[in-house]
Amino acid sequence: MEAQALPVFARQTGQNCVACHAGGQFPELTPYGRMFKMTGYTIGARVMPFSVMGVLNYAKVADTSKSDDPAADFQKNGAGVFSSGSLFIAGKVTDNIGLFSQITYDNYASLNDDGSFSGHSQADNFDLRYADRFVDGNRDLIVGLSVNNNPSVSDPWNTAAAWMQYVPAASLTSHQFSDASTPYPGYGSGGNIAGISAYAFWNKTLYAELGSYRTANQGLSFMSAGIDDASKTKLDGGNNPYWRLALTREWGPHNFMIGTSGMLAHVYDTGSDTSDPGNLGHYRNNGIDAQYEYLLDPHTVTAQLAYMRQVQTYSANALAGATAAATYVQADGVTPVDAANASDTTNVFRAKLSYVYQAKYGGALAFFNKTGTSNTLNQTSGFDPAGCAGAVCNASSTRVTGNLAGNPATSGITYEAFWIPKQNVRIGAQYTAYSKFNGASDNYDGFGRNASDNNTLFGYIWFAY
């Protein structure tokens, strides 16, 4: 879940939401919004530092028939739900220190044995900053430090990995194909870890940031509060570097940025013993991104591009466990399973164009494309389970979410229309159409399900006070 236009910041600055957010389209920032963030959320006066947010969702998947249990595979399909709520503690602390923090309640966090759902709260985004600004006739320099729990949550542009996904969706299986779940550029470390980064913004032109991350434990455990120990992301030591570099220019109603970022992370397999080096894997991420904004009332245009390349090297123990399935089920009988790759490379590209009129009526078009290496380690369908003795049976395979090819290729387009009746309420509808899913356009799960069967109509009402 991503943060959005906060009434606490509007109260603090005395500005309405369109001052910080492009056409009121939270969370996309204007140049003023980026300046507010880089100066540590300190512009304006101290006010009551609380805001709340809620999201209502609706999702309907195109085809639910190719499933052994549609009620489980497409929970609450076609039903409106109150998906989540957040409490924000944010704002100016001193003239040089400011805070943005978010605690989120997921109304559908877990499924009970009786078919009901239980909610759960956990730490979401956290960004505590110290910043200072030095201005004279020859320079305009902002410098700062950010203590945060999500690589790139400190970034002021919405092409950053932590910010490009912006419309929250419920934790329901009927929502698993909505735009929020399509491929986005991201870092292999994930979030809810602990890091510190130093940044500088020189003459409104060059932005640079360098940081390092570690496990959010001991005195930093509040950054992963609400996540059970087995599910927490655990890093090896504190040397997991993150970096960001961007060039930007403003002229008249136009502003443009082009940038690059990356991270190296040593991550233990989820739920594994961190004293065993055989459970330690490695991620290397490198990305490029660009953003253009045109802001001249009553028109707002935003264009975004982002690309991320990730090389994941698997732990020794993950590879050792990859030989559990011995054969494939095929038309001519069974064949041996290829040995798993020791590493995989994935490439994620996203492009988005949006337009808002009078900060009320808007639309967007987004394209997503994920490609990568094929690996039997990532295959979840087409196996001949133990005991079948070569018979054609797919008992160990997975419908709907299964991957017959062991390939991550997924692509499609999301169409969106939205209305902002007042500055802290947004009502929208998205339609996500897939041309490829889990490595194929047709029969991607081995049970006849096609990528287009996952096309999803998604609606939302998003509000904050």
C-alpha positions in Angstrom: 0.0 0.0 0.0 1.3 3.4 -0.9 0.9 6.7 0.8 -1.1 9.6 -0.7 -2.2 13.2 -0.2 -2.2 13.8 3.5 -4.5 16.3 5.1 -2.0 16.8 7.8 0.5 18.1 5.3 -2.2 20.4 3.8 -2.9 21.8 7.2 0.8 22.2 7.9 1.5 24.1 4.7 -1.8 25.9 4.3 -1.9 24.6 0.7 -4.5 22.4 -1.0 -3.6 19.0 -2.4 -3.0 20.2 -5.9 0.0 22.3 -4.7 1.9 19.1 -3.9 0.2 16.5 -6.2 -0.1 16.7 -10.0 -3.7 17.5 -10.8 -4.6 16.3 -7.3 -3.6 12.8 -8.5 -2.0 11.6 -5.3 0.7 10.4 -4.7 2.3 12.0 -7.8 4.3 15.0 -6.7 4.7 18.4 -8.3 8.0 20.3 -8.1 6.6 22.0 -4.9 5.7 18.6 -3.5 9.2 17.3 -4.2 10.7 20.3 -2.5 8.5 19.8 0.5 9.7 16.2 0.8 13.4 16.9 0.2 13.3 19.6 2.9 12.2 17.0 5.4 8.4 17.7 5.5 9.3 20.9 7.5 7.7 23.7 5.4 4.9 25.4 7.4 3.9 25.2 11.0 3.5 22.3 13.4 0.0 21.0 13.5 -1.8 17.9 14.9 0.3 15.2 13.2 -2.5 12.6 12.4 -4.4 11.6 9.3 -6.4 8.5 8.4 -7.0 6.8 5.0 -9.5 4.2 3.8 -10.0 2.3 0.6 -13.1 0.6 -0.8 -12.5 -1.9 -3.6 -14.3 -3.9 -6.2 -12.8 -6.5 -8.5 -14.3 -8.9 -11.1 -12.1 -11.4 -13.0 -13.1 -12.2 -16.6 -13.2 -16.0 -16.3 -13.6 -17.9 -13.1 -14.6 -21.3 -14.6 -11.2 -22.9 -15.0 -10.8 -23.5 -11.3 -11.3 -26.4 -8.9 -12.6 -24.0 -6.3 -13.7 -20.6 -7.6 -14.7 -19.4 -4.1 -11.1 -19.9 -3.0 -9.4 -18.8 -6.2 -11.5 -15.7 -6.7 -12.6 -14.6 -3.2 -15.5 -12.1 -3.2 -15.3 -11.8 -7.0 -17.7 -9.0 -8.1 -18.3 -7.8 -4.5 -17.5 -4.4 -3.0 -15.2 -4.6 0.1 -13.6 -2.3 2.6 -10.1 -3.4 1.9 -7.9 -1.4 4.2 -7.3 1.6 6.4 -4.2 3.5 7.4 -3.2 5.8 10.2 -0.5 8.4 9.3 1.7 10.1 11.9 3.5 12.8 9.9 4.6 16.4 9.8 7.1 18.9 11.1 9.0 18.0 14.2 11.6 20.8 14.3 12.8 23.3 11.7 15.1 20.6 10.3 13.4 17.3 11.2 10.2 15.8 9.8 8.4 12.5 9.7 6.2 10.5 7.4 4.9 7.2 8.9 2.1 4.9 8.0 0.4 2.0 9.9 -2.0 0.0 7.8 -4.8 -2.4 8.7 -5.5 -5.1 6.2 -9.2 -6.2 6.5 -8.5 -9.4 4.6 -5.0 -10.3 5.9 -5.8 -14.0 6.6 -8.5 -16.6 5.9 -10.0 -18.6 8.8 -10.9 -22.3 8.7 -14.6 -21.3 8.6 -14.2 -19.2 5.5 -14.3 -15.9 7.3 -11.4 -13.3 7.2 -9.3 -11.8 10.0 -7.8 -8.3 9.8 -4.3 -7.4 10.8 -2.2 -4.2 11.3 1.4 -3.7 10.5 4.0 -1.0 9.9 3.9 0.3 6.3 6.1 3.1 5.0 8.4 5.0 7.4 10.6 8.0 6.6 12.2 10.2 9.3 14.3 13.0 7.9 16.8 15.6 8.9 17.3 18.3 6.1 18.8 21.7 5.6 18.9 24.1 2.7 21.7 26.5 1.8 20.8 29.3 -0.7 22.9 32.2 -1.9 23.5 34.0 -5.2 25.5 31.0 -6.6 23.9 27.9 -5.2 20.8 26.3 -4.0 21.7 23.1 -2.0 19.5 20.8 0.0 21.2 18.1 2.0 19.6 15.5 4.3 19.5 12.2 6.0 16.6 9.7 5.8 16.0 6.8 8.2 13.5 4.6 6.4 12.2 1.0 6.0 11.8 0.7 2.2 14.5 1.4 -0.4 13.4 4.4 -2.5 10.5 5.5 -0.2 12.7 8.5 0.3 12.8 9.2 -3.5 10.9 12.4 -4.6 9.8 11.0 -8.0 6.9 8.7 -8.7 8.9 6.5 -11.1 10.8 5.2 -8.0 10.1 1.6 -7.1 8.4 2.4 -3.9 5.9 4.9 -5.5 5.0 3.9 -9.0 2.3 1.4 -7.8 -0.3 3.8 -6.4 -3.8 2.4 -6.2 -4.2 0.0 -3.3 -6.0 -3.3 -3.7 -7.4 -5.8 -1.2 -5.6 -9.0 -0.1 -8.2 -11.1 -1.9 -7.6 -13.7 -4.6 -10.1 -11.9 -6.9 -7.8 -8.9 -6.7 -4.6 -10.7 -7.6 -4.8 -9.7 -11.3 -5.7 -6.0 -10.7 -3.2 -3.4 -11.8 -1.7 -3.3 -8.3 -0.5 -6.9 -8.8 0.9 -6.5 -12.2 4.7 -6.3 -12.6 6.3 -3.1 -11.2 10.0 -2.3 -10.9 11.2 -3.2 -7.5 14.2 -4.3 -5.3 14.7 -7.9 -4.3 15.1 -6.9 -0.7 11.5 -5.8 -0.5 10.4 -3.4 2.3 10.0 -3.5 6.1 13.8 -3.4 6.5 15.9 -0.7 8.1 18.2 1.7 6.4 19.8 5.2 6.4 20.6 7.2 3.4 22.2 10.6 2.8 21.0 12.8 -0.1 21.7 16.1 -1.8 19.8 18.2 -4.4 22.0 20.8 -6.1 20.7 23.9 -7.9 17.4 22.2 -8.7 19.3 20.1 -11.2 21.2 17.1 -9.7 19.8 14.7 -7.1 22.0 12.0 -5.5 21.3 9.6 -2.7 23.4 6.8 -1.1 22.2 4.4 1.6 22.6 1.0 3.3 20.0 -1.4 4.7 19.9 -4.2 7.4 17.3 -6.3 9.1 14.7 -4.3 11.0 15.3 -5.9 14.4 16.3 -4.9 17.9 15.9 -1.2 18.3 14.7 -0.8 14.8 12.0 -3.6 15.0 9.2 -0.9 14.9 9.9 -0.6 11.2 8.6 -4.2 10.7 6.0 -4.2 13.5 3.1 -6.5 13.0 5.0 -8.9 10.7 5.7 -12.3 12.3 9.3 -13.3 12.7 9.1 -16.1 10.1 7.8 -13.7 7.4 10.2 -10.8 8.0 12.8 -10.0 5.5 16.2 -10.7 7.0 19.4 -9.3 5.5 23.0 -10.4 6.0 24.7 -7.7 8.1 24.3 -4.0 7.3 26.2 -3.8 4.0 23.3 -3.8 1.5 23.9 -0.6 -0.4 21.2 1.4 -2.3 22.0 4.3 -4.6 20.1 6.9 -6.7 21.1 9.6 -9.2 18.8 11.9 -11.2 19.0 14.9 -13.4 16.0 17.3 -13.6 15.1 20.5 -15.2 12.1 22.9 -14.9 11.0 25.4 -17.5 7.7 27.2 -17.4 4.9 24.6 -16.9 7.2 21.8 -17.8 9.5 19.6 -15.7 11.6 16.6 -16.7 13.7 14.0 -14.9 15.9 11.2 -16.1 17.6 8.9 -13.5 19.1 5.7 -12.5 19.1 3.6 -9.3 20.3 0.3 -7.9 20.8 -2.0 -4.9 22.8 -5.0 -3.8 21.1 -7.1 -1.2 22.0 -10.3 0.6 18.7 -11.9 1.7 18.0 -15.0 3.7 15.3 -17.3 2.4 11.9 -16.5 4.1 11.5 -18.3 7.3 14.9 -20.0 7.2 17.7 -20.3 9.8 19.9 -17.2 9.5 22.8 -19.1 11.1 23.0 -21.3 8.1 24.9 -19.6 5.2 23.2 -22.1 2.9 20.0 -20.1 3.2 21.5 -16.9 1.9 20.7 -15.6 -1.6 21.7 -12.5 -3.4 19.9 -9.8 -5.5 21.5 -7.2 -7.8 19.1 -4.5 -9.2 19.9 -1.8 -11.7 17.2 0.5 -13.1 16.6 3.6 -15.2 13.6 5.9 -15.2 12.2 9.1 -16.6 9.3 11.4 -15.9 7.8 14.4 -17.6 5.1 16.7 -16.2 3.1 19.6 -17.7 1.3 21.6 -15.1 -0.8 24.5 -16.3 -4.3 25.0 -15.0 -6.7 23.4 -16.1 -4.4 20.8 -17.6 -2.1 18.2 -16.0 -0.1 15.7 -18.1 2.3 13.2 -16.6 4.4 10.6 -18.6 6.5 8.0 -16.8 8.9 5.3 -17.9 10.7 2.9 -15.6 12.9 -0.2 -16.2 14.5 -2.5 -13.7 16.9 -5.4 -14.3 17.2 -7.9 -11.5 19.7 -10.8 -11.1 18.8 -13.2 -8.4 21.3 -15.8 -7.2 19.5 -18.5 -5.2 20.7 -19.9 -1.9 22.4 -23.3 -1.9 19.6 -24.8 0.1 16.9 -23.5 -2.3 18.7 -25.2 -5.2 19.1 -28.4 -3.3 15.4 -28.5 -2.7 14.5 -28.0 -6.3 15.0 -31.6 -7.2 11.9 -32.7 -5.3 9.8 -33.1 -8.5 11.4 -35.7 -10.7 9.3 -35.8 -14.0 7.0 -33.7 -16.1 3.6 -34.9 -17.3 3.5 -34.7 -21.1 1.4 -36.0 -23.9 3.9 -38.8 -24.7 4.4 -39.8 -21.1 7.0 -38.3 -18.7 10.4 -36.7 -19.1 13.0 -35.8 -16.5 12.9 -32.3 -15.0 15.9 -30.1 -16.0 18.2 -29.0 -13.2 17.3 -25.7 -11.7 19.2 -22.5 -12.7 21.5 -21.2 -10.0 20.4 -17.7 -10.9 17.7 -15.9 -12.8 17.5 -12.6 -14.6 14.2 -10.6 -14.8 13.5 -7.4 -16.7 10.5 -5.2 -15.8 9.4 -2.2 -18.0 6.5 0.1 -17.3 5.2 3.1 -19.1 2.3 5.3 -18.0 0.6 8.4 -19.4 -2.1 10.3 -17.5 -4.2 13.4 -18.0 -6.2 15.4 -15.5 -8.6 18.2 -16.3 -9.4 20.9 -13.7 -7.9 18.6 -11.0 -11.2 16.6 -11.1 -11.5 14.4 -14.2 -8.7 12.2 -15.3 -7.6 9.1 -17.2 -4.5 7.0 -17.6 -3.0 4.4 -19.8 -0.3 2.0 -18.5 1.7 -0.7 -20.3 3.6 -3.3 -18.4 6.1 -6.0 -19.6 8.1 -8.5 -17.6 10.5 -10.9 -19.2 13.1 -13.3 -17.8 14.9 -16.6 -17.8 13.1 -19.9 -17.6 13.8 -22.0 -14.6 12.3 -25.3 -13.3 12.7 -23.8 -9.8 9.9 -21.4 -10.6 7.6 -24.0 -12.3 4.5 -24.9 -10.4 2.5 -26.9 -12.9 3.1 -29.9 -15.2 4.7 -32.2 -12.7 4.1 -36.0 -12.3 3.9 -36.3 -8.4 5.5 -39.1 -6.5 3.3 -42.2 -6.6 1.9 -41.7 -10.0 4.5 -44.1 -11.5 4.4 -42.3 -14.8 0.7 -42.0 -15.1 -0.7 -38.8 -16.5 -1.8 -36.9 -13.4 -1.4 -33.3 -12.3 -2.2 -33.6 -8.6 0.9 -31.6 -7.7 0.2 -28.8 -10.2 -1.4 -25.5 -9.5 -4.5 -24.0 -11.3 -5.0 -20.3 -11.9 -1.7 -19.1 -10.4 0.4 -22.0 -11.8 3.3 -21.6 -14.1 3.9 -24.4 -16.7 6.9 -22.8 -18.4 8.8 -21.7 -15.3 9.1 -18.4 -17.0 7.9 -15.0 -15.5 6.8 -13.3 -18.8 3.8 -11.2 -18.1 2.5 -8.3 -20.2 -0.6 -6.2 -20.7 -2.3 -2.8 -20.5 -4.3 -1.0 -17.8 -6.9 1.6 -18.7 -8.1 3.9 -16.0 -10.7 6.7 -15.5 -11.1 8.6 -12.3 -12.9 11.5 -10.7 -11.8 13.7 -7.8 -15.0 15.2 -6.4 -13.1 16.9 -3.6 -9.4 17.1 -2.9 -9.2 14.2 -0.5 -11.5 11.7 -2.3 -10.8 9.8 -5.5 -13.2 7.5 -7.3 -11.8 5.4 -10.1 -12.1 2.4 -12.4 -9.4 0.3 -14.0 -9.5 -2.4 -16.6 -6.4 -4.6 -16.9 -6.0 -6.7 -20.0 -3.3 -9.4 -20.2 -1.6 -10.5 -23.4 0.7 -12.9 -21.5 0.8 -14.3 -18.0 3.3 -16.6 -16.3 5.3 -17.2 -19.5 2.5 -17.8 -22.0 -0.6 -16.3 -23.7 -2.5 -19.7 -23.7 -2.6 -22.6 -21.3 -0.1 -20.9 -18.9 -1.0 -23.2 -16.0 -1.3 -26.5 -17.9 -5.0 -26.7 -17.2 -6.2 -24.6 -20.2 -6.2 -21.1 -18.5 -5.3 -18.3 -20.8 -3.8 -14.9 -20.0 -6.9 -13.1 -21.1 -9.0 -15.1 -18.6 -7.3 -12.9 -15.9 -8.5 -9.6 -17.4 -9.9 -7.7 -14.4 -12.3 -4.8 -13.9 -11.3 -3.0 -10.7 -13.0 -0.1 -9.0 -12.0 2.0 -6.0 -13.0 4.8 -3.6 -9.9 6.2 -1.9 -10.2 8.9 0.8 -8.2 10.6 3.5 -9.0 12.9 6.4 
